[in-house]
Amino acid sequence: MSVKEEYKKRLKNPLEAVQLVKNGDRIITPLANGIPVALLKALNARADLENASVYSGIELFPLELYKPDHNQGVNVNSVFLGPAVRPGVERGWISKVPGRLGQCPEIIRRHLPMDVMMAVVSPMDEHGFFSMGTNPDYCYSVSKMPATRHIILQVSEAMPRTWGDNHIHINEVSAVVEFTQPLVELPDFPMSQEDEAIAHAIAEMIEDGSTLQLGIGGIPNAVGTFLAEKKDLGIHTEMFSDAMLELYKAGVVNGRQKTLKPGKWIGCFALGTNKLYQFINDNPMTELHSSEWVNDPTVIGLNQKVVSINTAMEADLSGQVNAEAIRRTQYSGMGGFIDFIEGAWRSKGGKSFIAMRSSYKDKEGTLRSRIVNTLYPGAVVTGNRCQVEYIVTEYGVALLKGKSVKERAKSLIAIAHPNFRDELCFQAKQFKYID
């Protein structure tokens, strides 16, 4: 039977496709634009379903499945909170699953086998292969696991076909649904004066020939604007972003000095604007692979001069970092935070930066310090004090690796907002951090 005939045999509407899901099944979808809207809407409409569980992340679509009156036969879980599920996690009808993105496939293999994988893919090619496009992330590995009983694909004309190890053959698929959903674009992140100062300080420490990992947000994007004079930068990152595209257009990113896959951009998902999505479409220079490989610290460390830049919510005076919660309220997730800190440490000449503004205003408009004596009770420790290398605010850079608690406390107080330095000194003395 030809691949076109195999495709036709598996072609269903969304309600027919989700009939493959049984009571008690675990269903996994990719992150962000890989989340299949038509299939999850149909799943939510299954009134007969009991005790099924959906796992996803960076949820950008405001689906009925994420609302308090969603189908009670479906439990919703998120590995990295997107805006659509934050209210549900805060109020308790959606659950957060902690985990490093690079370890997610192995966690699934050992402890959380999936029954069904659903994903948005590009249209099938003449050889019968679909590309997972912008989002192989953890789901491509799940598609190859023996425990995965069904693969259900939502084929979208909007999904780019990407290079890398992220393709699924029609013979592996149980059902195909045709539904084109527009790719969500990230908004512009305006650069504040604080962001500019932080980005400038980090850019000064990035050497020619470095390989970049930029996290999501305004500060990592801002760093890109200060790298125009650098030479021969490369990309090995969790997420492709528009900042990288602008550096490529400026001739700064060419990957010539990369020691792993020279000249290639390597990542496990892409999230940006349509300019980025068009750029990666059928572009052999850009490769998207499973997070299991991309985020493996050993693999990351095969590149020289890896520079990892991530953001955080707060840090305490010993160097512990919370990068995923606002006080006790979960806001995002760990993602590749630790994967790339460890990967940069294994890289010859590597550096990892945690960037954050020194202060913020709470809901009442009160100014608060992001550098604190101790993390807020119940806050998440994303990076422990032995892992964090540099912390950067608009007031400077604190190197923590190899430093005593006394030295750490003094360095972090020096880059705290001036309004809070005296109070931090007083608290540090109370804790015997400093004399």
C-alpha positions in Angstrom: 0.0 0.0 0.0 1.4 3.5 -0.9 2.0 6.1 1.8 -0.9 8.1 0.4 -3.2 5.2 0.8 -1.9 4.6 4.3 -2.6 8.2 5.1 -6.1 8.0 3.7 -6.8 4.9 5.8 -5.9 6.7 9.0 -7.6 10.0 8.2 -10.3 10.8 10.8 -12.1 13.8 12.2 -11.1 14.9 15.7 -14.0 13.2 17.5 -13.2 9.9 15.8 -9.5 10.2 16.5 -9.9 10.7 20.2 -12.0 7.5 20.5 -8.6 5.7 20.6 -8.1 7.1 24.1 -9.3 4.7 26.9 -10.3 5.3 30.5 -7.1 5.8 32.6 -4.9 6.6 29.7 -2.0 9.1 29.9 -1.9 11.5 26.9 1.1 13.7 26.2 1.5 16.7 23.8 4.5 18.9 23.0 5.0 22.4 24.3 3.6 25.6 22.9 2.7 25.5 19.2 3.0 21.7 19.2 -0.2 21.4 21.3 -3.0 20.1 19.1 -6.0 22.4 19.6 -8.5 20.4 17.6 -7.6 17.1 19.3 -7.8 18.5 22.9 -11.1 20.2 22.2 -12.4 16.8 21.0 -10.9 15.1 24.1 -12.7 17.6 26.4 -16.0 16.7 24.6 -15.7 13.0 25.5 -18.4 12.7 28.1 -17.7 9.0 28.6 -14.0 9.4 29.5 -12.9 8.6 33.1 -9.5 9.2 34.8 -7.6 10.2 31.7 -4.6 12.5 32.2 -3.1 15.1 29.8 0.5 16.3 30.1 1.7 19.4 28.2 3.7 22.7 28.7 3.9 26.4 27.7 0.2 26.3 27.1 -0.6 29.3 24.9 -4.1 28.5 23.8 -7.1 29.3 26.1 -8.8 26.0 25.8 -11.9 24.8 27.6 -9.8 22.0 28.9 -7.9 24.5 31.1 -11.0 26.0 32.7 -12.5 25.0 36.0 -15.6 23.5 34.4 -13.6 21.3 32.0 -14.3 17.6 31.5 -13.8 16.1 34.9 -12.8 12.8 33.3 -9.6 14.4 32.2 -6.9 15.5 34.6 -4.6 18.3 33.3 -0.9 18.5 34.1 1.8 21.0 33.1 5.5 20.6 33.1 6.2 24.3 32.3 3.3 26.7 32.9 2.0 28.7 30.0 -0.3 31.7 30.5 -3.4 29.6 29.7 -2.9 27.3 32.8 -1.4 29.6 35.4 -4.9 30.4 37.0 -5.8 26.7 37.1 -2.5 25.7 38.8 -2.8 28.6 41.3 -6.4 27.6 42.2 -5.8 23.8 42.1 -7.7 22.3 39.2 -4.5 21.9 37.1 -1.4 20.2 38.5 2.3 21.2 38.1 4.8 18.4 37.3 8.3 19.4 38.3 11.1 18.2 36.0 14.1 19.1 33.9 13.1 19.2 30.2 16.2 17.2 29.3 15.2 14.4 31.7 11.5 14.3 30.8 11.8 11.4 28.3 13.7 9.2 30.8 11.3 10.1 33.6 8.5 9.0 31.3 10.3 5.7 30.4 11.0 4.8 34.0 8.1 6.2 36.0 5.3 7.7 33.8 4.7 5.7 30.6 2.4 7.4 28.1 -0.4 5.6 26.3 -1.1 8.2 23.7 1.0 11.0 22.0 -0.8 13.8 20.2 1.0 16.5 18.3 0.8 19.1 15.6 3.0 18.2 12.6 3.8 19.5 9.1 2.1 17.8 6.1 3.4 14.4 5.1 6.2 14.3 2.5 6.3 11.9 -0.5 8.2 9.3 1.6 5.5 9.2 4.3 7.2 11.3 6.9 5.8 14.1 9.1 8.0 16.7 10.8 7.3 17.7 14.3 8.2 21.2 13.1 8.7 23.8 15.9 8.3 21.3 18.7 10.1 17.9 18.9 10.9 18.9 22.6 10.3 15.8 24.8 7.5 14.3 22.7 9.6 13.0 19.8 11.3 10.6 22.2 7.9 9.5 23.6 6.8 8.7 20.0 9.5 6.1 19.8 8.8 4.4 23.2 7.2 0.9 23.0 4.8 1.8 25.8 3.2 4.5 23.6 0.1 2.7 22.2 -1.2 5.4 19.8 0.3 8.3 18.0 -2.4 10.8 16.8 -1.3 13.6 14.6 -2.9 16.9 13.8 -1.6 17.9 10.4 -1.3 21.7 10.0 -0.3 23.6 6.9 1.1 26.3 9.1 3.6 24.0 10.8 7.1 24.4 9.2 9.0 21.3 8.2 12.3 21.3 10.1 15.5 19.4 9.8 16.9 17.2 12.6 15.9 13.9 14.2 12.2 14.8 14.6 10.3 12.8 11.9 7.4 10.3 12.3 6.4 7.9 9.5 2.8 7.2 8.6 3.2 3.6 9.5 3.9 4.6 13.1 0.6 6.6 13.3 -2.8 5.4 14.5 -4.8 8.4 13.3 -4.4 11.6 11.3 -6.6 14.7 11.7 -6.3 17.7 9.3 -6.6 21.0 11.1 -4.5 24.1 10.5 -4.0 26.2 13.6 -2.0 29.5 13.2 1.3 29.5 15.0 1.3 31.7 18.1 3.9 34.5 18.0 5.7 35.8 21.0 5.2 39.6 21.6 8.1 42.0 21.6 9.8 42.2 25.0 10.5 46.0 25.6 14.0 46.7 26.9 14.1 48.6 30.2 17.1 50.6 31.4 17.7 47.7 33.9 17.6 45.1 31.1 20.0 47.2 29.1 22.5 47.4 31.9 22.3 43.7 32.7 22.6 42.7 29.0 25.6 45.0 28.5 27.4 43.4 31.5 26.8 39.9 30.2 27.8 40.8 26.7 31.1 42.1 27.8 31.9 38.6 29.2 31.0 36.7 26.1 34.0 35.9 23.9 34.3 35.5 20.2 33.6 31.9 19.1 31.1 31.3 22.0 28.1 29.0 21.6 24.9 30.6 22.9 21.9 29.4 24.9 19.4 32.2 25.4 16.4 31.6 27.7 13.0 33.2 27.2 12.3 36.8 28.1 13.4 40.4 27.8 16.9 40.1 29.3 18.1 37.2 27.1 16.7 39.1 24.0 18.4 42.3 25.2 21.8 40.5 25.3 21.6 40.0 21.6 21.5 43.7 20.9 25.0 44.1 22.5 26.7 41.3 20.6 27.0 43.0 17.2 30.7 43.3 17.5 31.3 39.7 18.4 32.6 37.1 15.9 31.8 33.5 15.0 29.1 32.8 17.6 27.2 29.5 17.4 23.8 28.2 18.7 23.1 25.2 20.9 20.0 26.1 22.9 16.8 24.8 24.2 14.7 27.3 22.3 15.3 29.1 19.0 14.3 32.8 19.3 14.2 35.9 17.2 17.2 37.3 19.0 19.3 34.6 17.4 17.8 35.3 14.0 18.8 39.0 14.2 22.4 38.0 15.2 22.5 35.7 12.2 21.3 38.4 9.8 24.0 40.7 11.3 26.7 38.1 10.4 27.5 37.5 14.1 26.2 33.9 14.3 27.8 31.5 11.8 28.8 28.6 14.0 32.3 28.3 12.5 34.0 27.7 15.8 31.4 25.2 17.2 33.0 21.9 18.1 29.7 20.0 17.9 27.9 20.2 14.5 29.8 23.3 13.3 27.7 25.7 11.3 24.4 24.2 12.6 21.8 25.8 14.9 20.8 23.1 17.4 17.7 23.3 19.6 14.6 21.3 20.7 11.8 23.8 20.0 11.3 27.2 18.5 9.1 30.1 19.8 9.1 33.6 18.3 7.6 35.4 15.4 6.6 34.3 11.9 10.0 35.5 10.7 11.6 32.8 12.8 9.2 30.1 11.7 9.8 31.0 8.1 13.5 30.9 8.6 13.6 27.4 10.1 11.2 26.0 7.4 13.2 23.4 5.4 16.4 25.1 6.4 19.3 22.5 6.7 21.3 25.0 8.8 18.7 24.7 11.7 18.1 21.4 13.4 15.5 20.5 16.0 16.0 17.3 18.0 14.6 15.7 21.2 15.3 17.5 24.4 16.8 14.3 25.6 19.8 14.9 23.4 19.8 18.7 23.0 19.6 19.3 26.8 21.9 16.6 27.9 24.7 18.4 29.8 27.3 16.0 28.4 26.2 16.8 24.8 26.1 20.6 25.6 29.6 20.4 27.0 30.9 19.0 23.7 30.7 22.6 22.5 33.5 25.0 23.6 32.7 28.3 25.3 29.0 27.6 25.9 27.3 30.7 27.3 24.0 30.0 29.1 21.8 32.9 30.0 18.6 32.4 32.0 16.4 34.6 34.2 15.2 34.2 37.8 12.6 35.5 40.2 14.9 35.8 43.3 18.1 34.7 44.8 19.1 34.4 48.4 22.5 35.5 49.9 23.9 31.9 49.9 23.3 31.6 46.1 20.1 29.6 46.0 17.9 30.7 43.0 14.2 30.6 42.4 13.5 30.9 38.7 9.9 29.5 38.5 7.6 30.9 41.2 6.5 34.2 42.5 6.7 33.6 46.3 4.7 30.3 46.6 2.8 30.7 43.4 4.1 28.6 40.5 4.6 30.8 37.4 6.6 28.7 34.9 8.9 25.7 35.3 12.5 24.5 35.4 12.7 23.7 31.7 16.4 23.6 30.7 17.6 25.9 33.5 19.8 23.3 35.2 20.5 21.3 32.0 22.4 24.3 30.5 24.0 25.5 33.8 25.6 22.0 34.0 26.3 21.9 30.3 28.1 25.2 30.3 30.2 24.0 33.3 31.3 20.9 31.3 32.2 23.1 28.3 35.8 24.3 27.9 35.6 28.0 28.6 31.9 27.9 29.4 30.0 30.4 31.5 26.4 30.4 32.9 24.6 33.6 33.9 21.4 34.1 36.0 20.1 37.5 35.1 17.4 39.4 37.0 16.4 43.0 37.8 17.4 43.8 41.3 13.8 44.7 42.4 10.1 44.5 41.4 6.8 45.9 42.5 4.2 43.5 44.0 0.5 43.7 43.5 0.1 46.5 46.0 2.8 48.5 44.3 5.4 48.0 47.0 9.0 47.8 45.8 10.7 44.5 46.8 14.2 43.1 46.4 14.9 40.1 44.3 18.0 39.5 46.3 16.8 38.3 49.7 18.4 36.9 52.9 16.4 33.7 52.5 14.0 32.6 49.8 10.3 33.2 50.6 8.9 30.3 52.7 7.6 27.6 50.3 9.4 29.1 47.3 10.9 26.8 44.7 14.7 26.2 44.7 15.4 25.9 40.9 19.2 26.2 41.2 21.0 25.2 44.3 23.9 27.2 45.5 26.5 24.7 44.3 25.3 25.0 40.7 25.0 28.8 40.1 28.0 30.5 38.6 27.2 34.2 37.9 24.3 36.3 39.1 23.8 39.6 37.2 21.6 42.6 38.0 21.7 46.2 36.7 24.2 46.9 39.5 26.8 44.4 38.5 28.0 40.8 38.4 28.5 38.5 41.3 30.7 35.4 40.8 29.5 32.6 43.2 31.5 29.5 42.2 34.3 28.8 44.6 33.2 31.6 47.0 32.5 31.2 50.7 29.0 32.1 52.1 30.5 35.3 53.5 32.0 36.2 50.1 28.7 35.3 48.3 26.7 37.5 50.7 28.9 40.5 50.2 28.9 40.1 46.4 25.2 39.8 46.2 24.5 42.7 48.5 26.7 44.8 46.3 24.5 44.1 43.3 21.2 44.5 45.2 19.0 47.5 44.8 20.5 50.3 46.9 17.2 50.7 48.9 17.7 47.2 50.4 21.4 47.0 50.9 21.4 48.1 54.6 18.6 45.8 55.5 20.3 42.9 53.7 23.5 43.6 55.6 21.6 43.6 58.9 19.9 40.3 58.1 23.2 38.8 56.9 24.8 39.6 60.2 21.9 38.1 62.1 22.4 34.9 60.2 26.2 35.1 60.8 26.8 35.2 57.0 29.0 38.3 57.5 30.7 39.9 60.4 
